[in-house]
Amino acid sequence: MLVEVKVPVLAESVADATLMEWQKQPGERVRRGDRLIDLETDKVTLEVAAPEDGVVKEIRKKSGESATSNEILAVIDTDAAATASAPAAAAPATAPRREAAEPKLSPAVRKLAAEHAVDAAQLPAGREGRVTKADVVEYLKRGPAASPLALTNEESSQILPPMVSEPQSAPVRSEQRVPMSRLRRRAAERLLAAQRDNAILTTFNEINMQPVMSLRERYRDTFERTHGVKLGFMGFFLKAAVEALKKFPVINASIDGDDILYHNYFDIGVAVSAPRGLVVPVLRDVEQLSLAEAEKQIRDLSEKARSNALSIEELSGGTFTITNGGVFGSLMSTPIINPPQSAIFGMHKTQERPVAERGQVVIRPMMYVALSYDHRIIDGREAVQFLVHVKELLEDPARILLQI
């Protein structure tokens, strides 16, 4: 029986998807659930798995091509035997070892290797003897000398520039051209549109993190034993942001034509660094979540982001965003609004600094925070007061519980 492998139904806002590297080729046996290929959309990477056991009979769409919802990608024969199942004949003893071990390359990878004059036989093969674009890029970064396969003088002359006899030769100047991923291109378009279409202004403040750090240190072990999740800092910031958004609802609003659309719910996006770039999964109805529930959702969404398992629904919507550049060591930045939202809150690295308290200079763990906002609907007074309220809540965390 022939079974069609189709593109999953894409979200209404996603027109099509780009095929990445095929993990199976015609004639290869697959089992139900085996990953066949990844599809990259503007928002997320989707995995397409084999629907049944069988043998790949035909591949309809090549790597690098685009496909739409329900379009047929491949055909699996559930009755056929794999043509590759029989053991291959041993290569003659006189055959060069490098030819016998040449890795499998897709047309896109072979093209990239050819552009940089890289001998395909020198590329280290990965899973099932295949080489991906990432393998080629990594090989170019290391340089051919770092390849685990030895090259003869004749082979080296085909891919390397002639050796210079001077004892101190000038360093080789090189460049490499790598196509932007679809996700990166879409992010670039949205960032440029945000700068062009919004009157972005940023205001700053600083927070003494000692009260939150002391509370976290005191209850961290008990919290984890009780709720099965670690007590982090993001949960405190989420709850503080919700209370401040309740007090200044325009910061949770968005522009819709000539109207201001106020949201009476709080769907907050949390920016997460994923292998394919920055993504912003959304926590729904944060005002209804306990601190433990918020931490669990943050953990689960972060794990999905790192494994490229986020769904389009988990990346869609959102009324406000929090981004944390502090995990990379940033002390201060001006985050860019995530349209159609009107504001974004930026966290940064906590660092001990001398501050004045009651006429005395003391050392405190301080964090700079930022709020970038659309000045078309948010006045500076509201933005500043929003940050001040977040500061007050975090410097006296009991106020979050009391909602005052």
VENLINGI-V271445 format. One record per run of one state. SS is the DSSP state (A for helix, B for strand, O for the rest). FROM is the first residue (numbers start at 1). LEN is the number of residues. Records with the same first field share a line. If there is no record, write none. Layout:
SS = FROM-LEN ; FROM-LEN
This chain:
O = 1-1 ; 7-10 ; 20-9 ; 31-4 ; 41-4 ; 50-4 ; 60-6 ; 68-4 ; 78-19 ; 101-3 ; 106-1 ; 116-4 ; 123-4 ; 132-1 ; 143-1 ; 147-6 ; 160-22 ; 198-2 ; 209-1 ; 228-6 ; 248-1 ; 253-1 ; 257-2 ; 262-6 ; 275-2 ; 284-2 ; 289-2 ; 307-5 ; 316-4 ; 329-12 ; 342-1 ; 348-2 ; 358-2 ; 375-5 ; 396-2 ; 403-2
B = 2-5 ; 17-3 ; 29-2 ; 35-6 ; 45-5 ; 54-6 ; 66-2 ; 72-6 ; 104-2 ; 130-2 ; 200-9 ; 254-3 ; 259-3 ; 268-7 ; 277-7 ; 320-5 ; 341-1 ; 343-5 ; 350-8 ; 360-15
A = 97-4 ; 107-9 ; 120-3 ; 127-3 ; 133-10 ; 144-3 ; 153-7 ; 182-16 ; 210-18 ; 234-14 ; 249-4 ; 286-3 ; 291-16 ; 312-4 ; 325-4 ; 380-16 ; 398-5
